Amino acid sequence: QWGFTLVADYSECRVVEFEEQGKEIFSLRDVYGAWDAECLDNGNLLITEYALDRVVEVTRSGEEVWSFEDLRSPYDADRLPNGNTLIADTVNERVIEVTHDKKIAWEYKGARPFDCDRLPNGNTLIVDAKPKNERVIEIDPDGKVVWEYRDPNAPFDADRLSNGNTLITERGKHRVIEIDRAGNIVFEIDNLNAPSDADRLPNGHTIVAENGAVREFDRQGRQVWSVVTGWAVEVNRY
């Protein structure tokens, strides 16, 4: 079942949903610095507002039900299965896990995080965009680096796939790559326009958020779906 596609549109200051034919079915406006958005199990939206230095959970009508604001230009936030929220607090150069009552339950310093994901094994995958030291790292709960991919070109997003490979969005090379544990490229989509996010869909396709559009590609790298946007910086298919 196709569901819907949720997009954080940075240039339009909004979060928007599209159905399969590309028709807009929902829009939440006045989201300042809309850099990340995800749909929660309760139907609410978890939104990272880069320009307002906060992460906020809102209802579909825009009513705020939770927020965390002790941040500087955050790029990413995920609601974890335990109810906590994992946040890439980018300019503060830390990744934090925050409880519902806004206490910091876990913290990692030592990266300029553009993206962070808690993996099923309890480790955390982080895009570290420190100038001249860009990398994608996996750290254990104690903060030890257990896997690393060195020298990606302007990385913005990284996802660990079910096959153990890692999907990385490289804005500097206008591409999305899939690499194995040794760092070998096994799949690539190039000629993108300032891509910020990419996800591997259950059907094996890859959906990409870029400047001007969201596009879906099959395993041969052929475009199979697209919708025109402003500057799409995050996309999720539900």
C-alpha positions, 0 to 999 in steps of 0.5 A, spaced: 500 500 500 502 506 497 500 511 503 503 518 503 509 522 502 511 527 508 516 532 506 520 538 509 520 544 504 525 548 507 524 554 502 517 554 503 517 554 510 512 548 511 511 541 512 507 537 506 504 531 504 503 528 497 498 522 495 501 517 489 498 521 484 502 527 486 496 531 489 498 535 495 493 532 501 496 536 507 500 542 509 502 545 515 505 552 514 509 557 518 514 552 519 521 556 520 527 552 518 523 546 516 529 541 516 526 534 518 519 532 519 516 525 521 509 522 522 509 519 529 504 513 531 499 517 534 498 521 527 502 527 530 508 530 527 515 531 530 518 537 526 525 540 527 525 547 526 532 549 524 531 557 524 527 557 531 532 552 535 527 547 537 524 540 536 516 540 536 511 535 536 504 538 533 498 535 532 495 536 524 492 542 526 498 545 528 497 545 536 504 544 540 504 538 545 511 537 546 517 541 545 525 541 546 528 548 545 535 548 548 538 547 542 542 551 536 540 550 529 538 542 530 538 538 523 534 532 525 530 529 530 527 522 531 522 519 536 525 512 539 521 506 541 522 508 548 518 515 547 525 519 548 527 523 542 534 523 539 536 530 536 542 532 532 544 539 536 548 541 530 551 547 532 552 545 539 556 539 536 552 534 540 547 528 539 542 528 545 537 523 547 531 527 551 526 524 555 519 526 555 520 531 561 526 534 557 531 531 561 538 529 557 538 521 558 544 520 553 549 525 550 555 524 545 559 530 543 565 530 538 561 531 532 557 536 528 551 532 526 547 533 520 543 526 521 543 521 527 539 514 527 538 509 533 540 503 530 536 496 532 543 494 536 543 500 540 548 504 537 547 510 533 549 512 526 551 519 525 553 524 519 559 528 522 559 534 518 565 537 521 569 541 516 575 538 513 573 532 517 567 529 514 565 522 516 559 517 517 560 514 524 557 508 528 558 509 535 556 504 541 552 507 547 559 509 551 561 513 545 566 509 542 566 509 534 565 502 532 565 503 524 567 509 520 566 511 513 571 517 511 571 523 507 564 523 504 563 529 500 558 534 504 554 528 507 547 530 509 544 523 511 545 516 512 541 510 513 543 503 515 539 498 511 537 491 512 542 488 508 547 491 513 549 497 508 549 504 509 545 509 504 549 516 504 546 522 501 552 526 498 550 533 496 557 535 494 557 530 489 550 531 487 549 523 489 546 518 493 550 512 494 550 505 498 556 502 501 558 496 504 561 495 510 568 496 507 566 502 504 565 499 497 560 503 493 554 498 490 549 502 488 549 510 486 544 515 483 547 521 481 546 528 477 541 530 483 540 537 485 543 539 492 540 532 495 539 532 503 535 526 504 534 519 501 531 513 504 530 506 501 523 504 501 520 497 502 519 495 495 527 496 494 526 503 491 530 509 493 526 516 494 530 522 494 529 529 497 533 535 493 532 542 491 526 543 487 523 536 487 522 529 491 524 523 486 523 516 487 528 511 483 528 504 482 534 499 483 536 500 476 537 508 478 531 510 473 526 515 476 519 512 477 515 517 481 516 525 482 513 531 485 515 538 484 517 542 491 521 548 493 527 545 497 525 539 499 530 537 505 527 531 508 522 525 505 519 520 509 514 515 505 508 512 510 
